[in-house]
């Protein structure tokens, strides 16, 4: 169960890193193009990143719980 949660968190973490890099790059572009756009607060970005990681862990938890309920012998026989 922990293996699938770790994989889900790894994918979520990769998404957070790529998303943060793109948001910083696009934010600098948007500040120059649009009126009223200011730089993002680090607190807001940290809160959003934390929320994404929690949601990715929750999304990985559902299949992990289902996988623990399957009898291994029955799953191997069906393949």
URURSUL-V690263 format. One record per residue. SS is DSSP state (alpha for helix, beta for strand, coil for the rest). PSI is psi in radians with two decimals (NA if undefined). NEAR is the number of other ideal C-beta (glycine too) atoms within 12 Angstrom. Layout:
BEGIN
ss->SS psi->PSI near->NEAR
ss->SS psi->PSI near->NEAR
END
This chain:
BEGIN
ss->coil psi->-0.71 near->19
ss->alpha psi->-0.52 near->15
ss->alpha psi->-0.75 near->14
ss->alpha psi->-0.54 near->22
ss->alpha psi->-0.70 near->25
ss->alpha psi->-0.68 near->17
ss->alpha psi->-0.70 near->20
ss->alpha psi->-0.71 near->27
ss->alpha psi->-0.59 near->26
ss->alpha psi->-0.74 near->18
ss->alpha psi->-0.74 near->21
ss->alpha psi->-0.69 near->26
ss->alpha psi->-0.69 near->22
ss->alpha psi->-0.70 near->18
ss->alpha psi->-0.67 near->23
ss->alpha psi->-0.77 near->26
ss->alpha psi->-0.84 near->18
ss->alpha psi->-0.73 near->16
ss->alpha psi->-0.68 near->23
ss->alpha psi->-0.72 near->23
ss->alpha psi->-0.77 near->16
ss->alpha psi->-0.63 near->15
ss->alpha psi->-0.68 near->24
ss->alpha psi->-0.71 near->18
ss->alpha psi->-0.78 near->14
ss->alpha psi->-0.49 near->18
ss->alpha psi->-0.74 near->22
ss->alpha psi->-0.64 near->17
ss->alpha psi->-0.75 near->13
ss->alpha psi->-0.58 near->18
ss->alpha psi->-0.67 near->16
ss->alpha psi->-0.46 near->11
ss->alpha psi->-0.64 near->11
ss->coil psi->2.59 near->12
ss->coil psi->2.37 near->8
ss->coil psi->-0.02 near->7
ss->coil psi->2.19 near->14
ss->coil psi->3.00 near->12
ss->coil psi->2.60 near->15
ss->coil psi->2.54 near->22
ss->coil psi->2.38 near->12
ss->alpha psi->-0.52 near->13
ss->alpha psi->-0.74 near->10
ss->alpha psi->-0.78 near->16
ss->alpha psi->-0.66 near->21
ss->alpha psi->-0.70 near->15
ss->alpha psi->-0.74 near->15
ss->alpha psi->-0.73 near->20
ss->alpha psi->-0.75 near->26
ss->alpha psi->-0.69 near->18
ss->alpha psi->-0.71 near->18
ss->alpha psi->-0.71 near->27
ss->alpha psi->-0.69 near->27
ss->alpha psi->-0.74 near->20
ss->alpha psi->-0.64 near->20
ss->alpha psi->-0.61 near->27
ss->alpha psi->-0.71 near->25
ss->alpha psi->-0.66 near->18
ss->alpha psi->-0.57 near->21
ss->alpha psi->-0.37 near->27
ss->alpha psi->-0.64 near->22
ss->alpha psi->-0.90 near->18
ss->alpha psi->-0.52 near->18
ss->alpha psi->-0.71 near->22
ss->alpha psi->-0.71 near->16
ss->alpha psi->-0.66 near->13
ss->alpha psi->-0.54 near->18
ss->alpha psi->-0.34 near->17
ss->coil psi->-0.17 near->13
ss->coil psi->2.34 near->17
ss->coil psi->2.17 near->11
ss->alpha psi->-0.69 near->12
ss->alpha psi->-0.68 near->9
ss->alpha psi->-0.70 near->10
ss->alpha psi->-0.68 near->13
ss->alpha psi->-0.61 near->9
ss->alpha psi->-0.60 near->9
ss->alpha psi->-0.36 near->9
ss->coil psi->NA near->8
END
